[in-house]
Amino acid sequence: MDWQALLENCSSCHKCALGDTRTNVVFGAGQKNASLLFVGEAPGEAEDLSGVPFVGRAGQLLNSFLDEAGIARDKVYIANILKCRPPENRDPSPAEEEACRPWLEAQIRLIDPRVIVCLGRISAARLIKPDFRITKEHGVWFEREGRLITAVYHPAYLLRDPRKRPDFKADLKRIYDQLQQTEQS
């Protein structure tokens, strides 16, 4: 399936109840052949209204940290586990995650990134391992299907607990360094 067909199929998806309550499908944004893919958990209100991931307060914070780390947002791809906003920004249910899984898997195949960064515990639990502990394992590298994958704190969490921002900055620096190494090899 190519990008256009994938987007059209995802946009008409009603595999779970979120398809009936969304304003927009938040498919993803960025460079379609990016070496670096960021995966969050689900769209928030600002994202549901715009159809673009990470444009609200958490997205603005992410952008500032990416700039500081030397990672250009327009050179990466950003997606979410879910493509539709859960009510009240609640955590995605296992059934919702399962319904959206094929969309993210297809995006990963088409992008073919060298490095995947999970933004927060929920995406790490889906993409790295079910019992992922973000406080203990953020910044740790794993290999999945020939790709390097790691997780960092979710930017929305950093809005609630600014004490974790230095860890986030350090993790982004290591991600930048790792990306440089993988692009040179």
C-alpha positions as CSV (number, residue, x, y, z in Angstrom):
1,M,0.0,0.0,0.0
2,D,1.4,3.4,-0.9
3,W,1.1,6.6,1.2
4,Q,-2.0,7.9,-0.5
5,A,-3.9,4.6,-0.2
6,L,-2.8,4.2,3.4
7,L,-4.0,7.8,4.3
8,E,-7.3,7.3,2.5
9,N,-8.0,3.9,4.2
10,C,-7.0,5.3,7.7
11,S,-9.1,8.4,7.2
12,S,-12.2,6.2,6.6
13,C,-11.4,3.8,9.5
14,H,-14.2,3.0,12.0
15,K,-12.6,-0.1,13.6
16,C,-13.3,1.3,17.0
17,A,-15.6,3.9,18.5
18,L,-13.0,6.7,18.3
19,G,-13.7,6.8,14.6
20,D,-17.2,8.2,15.4
21,T,-16.0,10.9,17.8
22,R,-13.0,12.3,16.1
23,T,-12.8,15.7,14.4
24,N,-9.8,14.7,12.2
25,V,-7.7,11.6,11.8
26,V,-4.2,12.5,13.0
27,F,-2.3,10.4,10.6
28,G,1.3,11.7,11.0
29,A,3.5,14.4,9.7
30,G,7.0,14.9,8.5
31,Q,9.5,13.6,6.1
32,K,8.2,10.3,4.6
33,N,11.6,8.7,4.3
34,A,13.0,10.0,7.6
35,S,15.8,8.2,9.4
36,L,14.1,9.1,12.7
37,L,10.5,8.3,13.6
38,F,8.9,9.6,16.8
39,V,5.8,7.7,18.0
40,G,3.5,9.2,20.7
41,E,0.4,7.6,22.2
42,A,-2.7,9.5,20.9
43,P,-3.8,12.9,19.6
44,G,-4.9,15.5,22.1
45,E,-7.5,18.2,21.5
46,A,-5.3,20.6,19.5
47,E,-4.2,17.7,17.3
48,D,-7.7,16.5,16.8
49,L,-8.7,19.9,15.7
50,S,-5.7,20.4,13.3
51,G,-5.1,16.9,12.1
52,V,-1.4,17.3,12.8
53,P,0.5,15.5,15.7
54,F,2.2,17.4,18.5
55,V,0.9,20.9,17.8
56,G,-0.4,21.7,21.2
57,R,1.6,22.7,24.3
58,A,3.4,19.4,24.5
59,G,4.3,19.7,20.8
60,Q,5.6,23.2,21.3
61,L,7.8,21.9,24.1
62,L,8.9,19.0,22.0
63,N,9.8,21.4,19.1
64,S,12.0,23.5,21.5
65,F,13.8,20.5,22.8
66,L,14.3,19.2,19.2
67,D,15.8,22.5,18.1
68,E,18.1,22.6,21.1
69,A,19.3,19.0,20.3
70,G,19.9,19.9,16.6
71,I,17.1,17.7,15.4
72,A,15.0,19.4,12.7
73,R,11.3,18.6,13.0
74,D,10.8,18.8,9.3
75,K,13.5,16.1,8.8
76,V,11.8,13.5,11.1
77,Y,8.4,11.8,11.0
78,I,6.0,12.0,13.9
79,A,3.1,9.7,14.4
80,N,1.0,8.2,17.2
81,I,-0.1,4.7,18.3
82,L,-3.8,5.9,17.9
83,K,-4.9,8.1,15.0
84,C,-8.0,9.4,16.8
85,R,-8.3,11.3,20.1
86,P,-9.6,9.4,23.1
87,P,-12.2,11.3,25.1
88,E,-10.8,13.5,27.8
89,N,-7.3,12.5,26.7
90,R,-7.5,9.2,28.5
91,D,-5.0,6.4,27.9
92,P,-5.7,4.3,24.8
93,S,-7.5,1.1,25.5
94,P,-5.9,-2.2,24.3
95,A,-8.7,-2.6,21.8
96,E,-8.1,0.8,20.3
97,E,-4.4,0.2,20.1
98,E,-5.0,-3.1,18.3
99,A,-7.4,-1.4,15.9
100,C,-4.8,1.2,15.0
101,R,-1.8,-1.2,15.0
102,P,-2.0,-1.9,11.2
103,W,-1.8,1.8,10.4
104,L,1.4,2.4,12.4
105,E,3.0,-0.8,11.1
106,A,2.3,0.3,7.6
107,Q,3.8,3.7,8.3
108,I,6.9,2.1,9.7
109,R,7.3,-0.1,6.6
110,L,6.9,2.9,4.3
111,I,9.2,5.2,6.2
112,D,11.7,2.5,7.0
113,P,13.4,4.6,9.7
114,R,16.8,3.6,11.2
115,V,15.8,4.9,14.6
116,I,12.4,4.9,16.4
117,V,11.8,7.0,19.5
118,C,8.8,6.3,21.7
119,L,7.4,9.4,23.3
120,G,6.2,8.1,26.7
121,R,5.4,4.8,28.4
122,I,2.4,3.9,26.3
123,S,4.1,3.8,23.0
124,A,7.1,2.1,24.6
125,A,4.9,-0.6,26.0
126,R,3.5,-1.2,22.5
127,L,6.7,-1.0,20.5
128,I,9.4,-2.1,22.9
129,K,8.0,-4.4,25.6
130,P,4.7,-4.5,27.5
131,D,6.3,-4.0,30.9
132,F,8.4,-1.0,29.9
133,R,9.3,1.3,32.8
134,I,9.8,4.8,31.5
135,T,11.5,6.1,34.7
136,K,14.1,3.3,34.7
137,E,14.5,2.6,31.0
138,H,14.2,5.9,29.2
139,G,17.2,6.4,26.9
140,V,18.0,2.6,26.9
141,W,18.5,1.3,23.3
142,F,16.8,-1.9,22.1
143,E,16.8,-3.5,18.7
144,R,13.6,-4.5,17.0
145,E,13.3,-5.8,13.5
146,G,16.7,-4.4,12.6
147,R,16.0,-0.9,13.9
148,L,17.2,0.8,17.0
149,I,14.5,1.9,19.3
150,T,14.4,3.9,22.6
151,A,11.9,5.8,24.7
152,V,11.9,9.2,26.3
153,Y,9.5,10.9,28.6
154,H,6.4,12.2,26.9
155,P,6.5,16.0,26.4
156,A,3.1,16.3,28.2
157,Y,4.6,14.7,31.2
158,L,7.4,17.3,31.2
159,L,4.8,20.0,31.4
160,R,3.6,18.4,34.6
161,D,7.0,17.5,36.0
162,P,9.7,19.9,34.8
163,R,12.3,18.1,37.0
164,K,12.5,15.4,34.2
165,R,13.5,17.9,31.5
166,P,17.3,17.4,32.0
167,D,16.8,13.7,31.5
168,F,14.8,14.4,28.3
169,K,17.5,16.7,27.0
170,A,20.2,14.2,27.7
171,D,18.2,11.4,26.0
172,L,17.7,13.6,22.9
173,K,21.4,14.3,22.7
174,R,22.1,10.6,22.7
175,I,19.4,10.1,20.1
176,Y,21.1,12.8,17.9
177,D,24.5,11.1,18.4
178,Q,23.1,7.7,17.6
179,L,21.4,9.0,14.5
180,Q,24.6,10.5,13.3
181,Q,26.4,7.2,13.7
182,T,23.7,5.2,11.9
183,E,23.7,7.7,9.0
184,Q,27.5,7.4,8.6
185,S,27.4,3.6,8.5
